[in-house]
C-alpha cells in the first residue's frame, strides 16, 4: 500500500465516483501520509469548470494528520502545448499534472507533431508530473518525450492503472514503453513517482499489481520518490516558486 498517492480523481472529474471527503476518509483509513486530489482539467468531457479549481485556496490541507494537496490533471489542447487551465489557477494550486487525453479539444497531429506538442508543453508550464506516459491515446515518440521530461525536471509516473490496462491486454499500452520509461529515468539519474490514478475508492494507494512487474521493469526502491517525502515536498515547492 502506498503511503503517498498524488493522482486521485473525485466526482468532479465526471467519470470518477468518490467525493472529496470520501477520498480523504478512505486514504486516512489506509494509513496514508499524503494524497493529492487531482481532477481532470475543464476541457475534459464531463469535468468541472475552472471554478472548481479556483476554490482550492480554501481547501483543507490536513485531514486528521494526513497531508492533502490540491491539484489538476491538466490537458494539452493544441499543437503549441497549451493547457486547459488558466495561469492564475496554475499559480494557486499545489500540484500540476499533465496528460494527453481523448475527450478534450486536442486533435491528433501525427507522431512527429504530437511529440513536439508534448515537449513544447513541458517547456512552457511548471508541470510536476507527466501522467501515464506510456498510455498512447495519441502516438508520440516515447523516448524523446521521456527524455524531455527528464530534461525539464518533470517526474515520470508509474501509473498503476496502466498496469491494470496491461493485464487486460489494452492496445494503448505496451510493456516495452513502461520499461523504456524506467531505463531513461535511470540513465538520467531521475526518480519516478508511483500513483494510482484512482477513480474508485478501492484503487487509492493500491500498489499490489506493481509487485508482479517490479523485477521485469528493473525498478528499485531508491528510484521511487514516494519513498522520500521530504525530497518530494522540496520538489513540489521548487515548481511552485517557478510559477511566480
C-alpha positions as CSV (number, residue, x, y, z in Angstrom):
1,X,0.0,0.0,0.0
2,X,1.3,3.4,-1.0
3,X,1.9,5.9,1.8
4,X,1.9,8.7,-0.8
5,X,-0.5,8.9,-3.8
6,X,-0.6,12.1,-5.8
7,X,-3.0,11.2,-8.6
8,X,-6.6,10.7,-7.4
9,X,-9.9,11.7,-9.0
10,X,-13.1,12.7,-7.4
11,X,-16.6,13.0,-8.8
12,X,-15.6,16.4,-10.2
13,X,-13.7,14.6,-13.0
14,X,-17.1,13.4,-14.3
15,X,-16.1,9.7,-14.5
16,X,-14.9,9.0,-11.0
17,X,-17.1,8.1,-8.1
18,X,-15.9,9.3,-4.7
19,X,-16.5,12.7,-3.2
20,X,-13.6,14.7,-1.8
21,X,-14.4,13.7,1.7
22,X,-14.9,10.1,0.8
23,X,-11.4,10.1,-0.6
24,X,-9.8,11.7,2.4
25,X,-11.5,9.4,4.8
26,X,-10.6,6.3,2.8
27,X,-7.0,7.3,2.4
28,X,-6.7,8.1,6.1
29,X,-8.2,4.7,7.0
30,X,-5.5,3.0,4.9
31,X,-2.7,4.8,6.9
32,X,-1.6,7.1,4.1
33,X,0.5,10.1,4.9
34,X,0.0,12.3,1.8
35,X,-2.5,12.4,-1.0
36,X,-3.4,14.8,-3.8
37,X,-6.8,15.2,-5.3
38,X,-6.2,15.9,-9.0
39,X,-9.3,16.2,-11.1
40,X,-9.2,16.5,-14.8
41,X,-8.9,19.9,-16.4
42,X,-12.0,21.7,-17.5
43,X,-11.7,20.9,-21.2
44,X,-12.2,17.1,-20.5
45,X,-15.6,15.8,-21.4
46,X,-17.7,15.8,-18.2
47,X,-15.1,17.6,-16.0
48,X,-15.8,20.5,-13.7
49,X,-15.3,24.1,-14.8
50,X,-12.5,26.4,-13.7
51,X,-14.5,27.5,-10.6
52,X,-13.8,24.0,-9.1
53,X,-10.1,24.7,-9.0
54,X,-10.5,28.4,-8.0
55,X,-11.8,27.2,-4.6
56,X,-8.6,25.4,-3.7
57,X,-7.3,28.4,-1.7
58,X,-9.9,27.5,0.9
59,X,-9.4,23.7,0.8
60,X,-8.2,21.7,3.8
61,X,-4.5,20.9,3.7
62,X,-4.7,18.3,6.5
63,X,-7.2,15.6,7.3
64,X,-6.7,14.0,10.8
65,X,-2.9,14.3,10.4
66,X,-2.7,13.3,6.7
67,X,-1.4,15.9,4.3
68,X,-3.7,16.8,1.5
69,X,-2.6,18.5,-1.7
70,X,-4.9,20.0,-4.3
71,X,-4.1,19.9,-8.0
72,X,-5.2,19.3,-11.5
73,X,-4.6,16.8,-14.2
74,X,-4.5,19.4,-17.0
75,X,-4.9,18.5,-20.7
76,X,-2.8,19.5,-23.7
77,X,-5.3,21.1,-26.0
78,X,-3.3,22.0,-29.1
79,X,-0.1,21.6,-31.1
80,X,1.5,24.6,-29.4
81,X,1.5,22.9,-26.0
82,X,-1.3,25.0,-24.5
83,X,-3.2,23.6,-21.5
84,X,-6.8,24.0,-20.4
85,X,-6.1,25.7,-17.1
86,X,-5.9,29.5,-16.6
87,X,-2.5,30.8,-15.5
88,X,-4.0,32.4,-12.4
89,X,-5.3,29.0,-11.3
90,X,-1.9,27.3,-12.1
91,X,-0.3,29.7,-9.6
92,X,-2.8,28.8,-6.9
93,X,-2.9,25.0,-7.0
94,X,-0.4,22.8,-5.2
95,X,0.3,20.4,-8.0
96,X,0.1,20.5,-11.8
97,X,-0.2,17.1,-13.5
98,X,-0.2,16.9,-17.3
99,X,-1.8,14.4,-19.6
100,X,-2.6,13.9,-23.3
101,X,-6.2,12.7,-23.4
102,X,-9.2,11.7,-25.5
103,X,-12.3,13.7,-24.9
104,X,-10.5,17.1,-25.0
105,X,-10.1,19.7,-27.8
106,X,-6.7,18.1,-28.8
107,X,-6.7,16.7,-32.3
108,X,-4.3,14.0,-33.4
109,X,-1.4,15.7,-35.4
110,X,0.5,12.6,-36.2
111,X,3.5,11.1,-34.3
112,X,6.0,13.9,-35.0
113,X,3.8,16.8,-34.2
114,X,2.2,15.1,-31.2
115,X,5.7,14.6,-29.9
116,X,6.5,18.3,-30.5
117,X,3.3,19.4,-28.8
118,X,4.1,17.5,-25.6
119,X,7.7,18.8,-25.5
120,X,6.5,22.4,-26.1
121,X,4.1,22.0,-23.1
122,X,6.9,20.7,-20.9
123,X,8.9,23.9,-21.7
124,X,6.0,26.3,-21.2
125,X,4.4,25.2,-17.9
126,X,5.6,24.4,-14.4
127,X,4.5,20.8,-14.6
128,X,5.2,18.5,-11.7
129,X,4.2,15.1,-13.2
130,X,3.7,13.8,-16.7
131,X,0.9,11.2,-16.0
132,X,0.6,7.7,-17.6
133,X,3.4,8.4,-20.0
134,X,3.1,5.0,-21.7
135,X,-0.7,5.4,-22.5
136,X,-0.7,6.3,-26.1
137,X,-4.1,7.8,-26.8
138,X,-2.2,9.6,-29.5
139,X,1.0,8.2,-30.8
140,X,4.2,10.0,-30.0
141,X,7.9,9.2,-29.8
142,X,8.1,7.9,-26.2
143,X,11.9,8.0,-26.0
144,X,12.0,11.7,-26.9
145,X,9.1,12.6,-24.6
146,X,10.6,10.7,-21.6
147,X,14.0,12.3,-22.2
148,X,12.3,15.8,-22.4
149,X,10.5,15.2,-19.1
150,X,13.9,14.4,-17.5
151,X,15.5,17.5,-19.2
152,X,12.7,19.7,-17.8
153,X,12.7,18.2,-14.3
154,X,9.3,16.7,-14.6
155,X,8.5,13.4,-12.8
156,X,7.6,10.5,-14.9
157,X,4.7,8.5,-13.4
158,X,4.5,4.7,-12.9
159,X,0.7,4.7,-13.3
160,X,-0.9,1.7,-11.5
161,X,-4.0,2.0,-13.7
162,X,-1.6,1.4,-16.7
163,X,-0.6,-1.9,-15.2
164,X,-4.2,-2.9,-14.9
165,X,-4.6,-2.0,-18.6
166,X,-1.6,-4.1,-19.4
167,X,-3.2,-7.0,-17.6
168,X,-6.3,-6.5,-19.6
169,X,-4.4,-6.5,-22.9
170,X,-5.3,-2.9,-23.7
171,X,-3.6,-2.0,-27.0
172,X,-3.0,1.6,-25.9
173,X,-0.2,0.5,-23.6
174,X,2.9,-1.7,-24.1
175,X,5.2,-3.2,-21.5
176,X,8.2,-2.1,-23.5
177,X,7.2,1.5,-23.2
178,X,7.0,1.2,-19.5
179,X,10.4,-0.4,-19.4
180,X,11.9,2.4,-21.6
181,X,10.5,5.0,-19.1
182,X,12.3,3.3,-16.2
183,X,15.5,2.9,-18.2
184,X,15.5,6.6,-19.3
185,X,14.8,7.8,-15.8
186,X,17.7,5.6,-14.5
187,X,20.1,6.9,-17.3
188,X,19.3,10.5,-16.2
189,X,19.6,9.7,-12.5
190,X,16.0,10.7,-12.0
191,X,13.4,9.3,-9.7
192,X,9.9,8.4,-10.8
193,X,6.6,8.6,-8.9
194,X,4.2,5.8,-8.4
195,X,0.5,6.8,-8.4
196,X,-2.8,5.0,-8.5
197,X,-4.8,7.3,-10.9
198,X,-7.7,6.2,-8.7
199,X,-11.2,6.7,-10.0
200,X,-12.8,4.4,-7.4
201,X,-12.0,4.4,-3.6
202,X,-10.7,0.8,-3.6
203,X,-7.9,1.9,-6.1
204,X,-6.5,4.6,-3.8
205,X,-3.0,3.6,-2.8
206,X,-3.3,0.1,-4.1
207,X,0.1,-0.9,-5.5
208,X,-0.4,-4.7,-5.3
209,X,-0.1,-5.1,-9.0
210,X,3.3,-3.4,-9.1
211,X,4.9,-6.3,-7.3
212,X,4.2,-8.5,-10.3
213,X,6.1,-6.3,-12.7
214,X,8.8,-4.9,-10.3
215,X,11.7,-7.0,-11.4
216,X,10.8,-7.1,-15.1
217,X,10.7,-3.3,-15.1
218,X,14.0,-3.0,-13.4
219,X,12.7,-0.9,-10.5
220,X,14.5,-0.4,-7.2
221,X,13.3,1.3,-4.1
222,X,15.9,4.1,-4.4
223,X,14.4,5.5,-7.6
224,X,10.8,5.8,-6.2
225,X,10.3,9.3,-4.9
226,X,7.3,8.2,-2.9
227,X,9.9,6.8,-0.5
228,X,11.4,10.2,0.1
229,X,8.7,12.5,1.4
230,X,11.0,15.4,2.2
231,X,12.6,15.3,-1.3
232,X,9.1,15.2,-2.8
233,X,7.9,18.2,-0.8
234,X,11.1,20.1,-1.8
235,X,10.5,19.2,-5.5
236,X,6.9,20.4,-5.3
237,X,7.9,23.6,-3.6
238,X,10.6,24.3,-6.3
239,X,8.0,24.2,-9.0
240,X,5.7,26.4,-7.0
241,X,8.5,29.0,-6.8
242,X,8.9,28.6,-10.6
243,X,5.3,29.7,-11.1
244,X,5.8,33.1,-9.5
